[in-house]
Amino acid sequence: MIGAAIIVLREVIEAALIIGIVLAATQGVPRRGRFIIGGVALGLLGAALVAAFAGTIADAVEGMGQEIFNAAILLTATAMLGWHNVWMKRHGAEIARDIKTVGRDVTSGESSLAALLVVVGLAVLREGSEVVLFLYGIAAGGAGAAPMLAGGLLGLAGGVAIGALLYFGLLTIPTRHLFAVTGGLLLLLAAGMAAQAAGFLVQAGKLPALADPLWDTSAWLPENGIVGQVLHALMGYVDQPSGMQVLFFLVTGAGIGVLMIRFDRTPARLASAAAAVVATLCVPALLLSLAPATARAAHTIYSPVVEEGEVAIEMRGHYDFDSRDDKDGAQQYKIDLEYTPTWFWRTELLGKWEKEPGAAIEATEVAWENILQFAPQGKYWADFGMIVEYVHSLEDGGNDGLELGLLGEKQFSSTVLTVNLLAEREFASGAETAMEYAARYRWRISEAFEPGIELYGELGDWGNSGSLDEHSHQIGPSLLGKVRAREHSAIKYEAAVLFGLTQDSPDATVRFQLEYEF
């Protein structure tokens, strides 16, 4: 009886808290009841079907079917919550102004409610299927039906009571603040779901753990305690999280938060926002599931000019070809989420994956990158800025570090020259400051088609440059451009083929960069 009660209580708390927050977040939106009830009904039906075919699901992916099933549910729910939060940033103010008559004015709410129907249904589906499977395991161990039923009902009542307390507690908040509070809770809920999904994918062997555990708080806030369970339901709290779970939490939370700011009261961009929420989740998940490059710096040209208000997802990387086995096949990839809050500052959160020749790809670092523009574009004879990047190593024995760089760009009548001078240094005793450079000269034939030539190289350590042949230097043709998908979104692309100039350089390198702005 006790075992059944604890299991049911734990799972019902998670579903009840989600439903309570959803109910509070949709206060005043017409027809919300039928959508949420429909979501609960669909979730229960789905849980019954999952329980009936549990064996098939488990065998579908080499015994990891339940983990992958749960991860798919959580990522879908995260995307739906992100879309709802963006929608509420548009309509929350008008709902708060007239909570009783808003139904006549906000007819577009059904699109958001449909998303929440999916969230509620998936929450009930996931927790319900786990309850059935756990209870089946208890029954297989010889537990009687009557004690299991009594314990299950006790756990159900306790979970519903906790969800109701949360809901009515939220309703005591003044209406003008209600949607800000519930929006924050839904943001944490979405980030926590993404982190839980990452945990399931790590268990299934589909993602690397990065660090396992990244920290351990089980001694003072155990996950299986009441407070731990509530925090787990609200924000995916885990007392011993892996690095991958924390990365998913931060990227998802930052991504949805940026989108909420970016698309605040801008209805024409809501479709782009929905696509961006999905991309924020799917693109990192796809790359993380790939096999990860050399310690050579990524081939990137940084412009000092930033565009205020820009939000973008970007992927960049390169692949080396060489006649020597120790250089052939080296790869490096970076993926980042970027935002430009002002005319002079762009900030990015990024992850890096590398593959040494003959080795498997692996995640090597996460970083916080910032570009600072010194003056408005065109005010002086050339544009200048700097890059500041903090790097956190994910490798065993690796050290964190800092990258600083001076950026310059000069526009002529139909051409542009961009030059970068970069310095990197690890936070370690005796570490050297490594120097690098990059340059590009391009012809602006059209916005979508700009051919050019690029040059990259290493300058050795500060005060100890060494000989030319000891460093990599490459040059080659490039092509870049910007294609506008619609009024407020565009796709930027860059590609280049670089040829080695020194003995230390790879024979050839193919580099690419793809960015989606919204």
Disulfide bonds with the S-S distance in Angstrom:
none
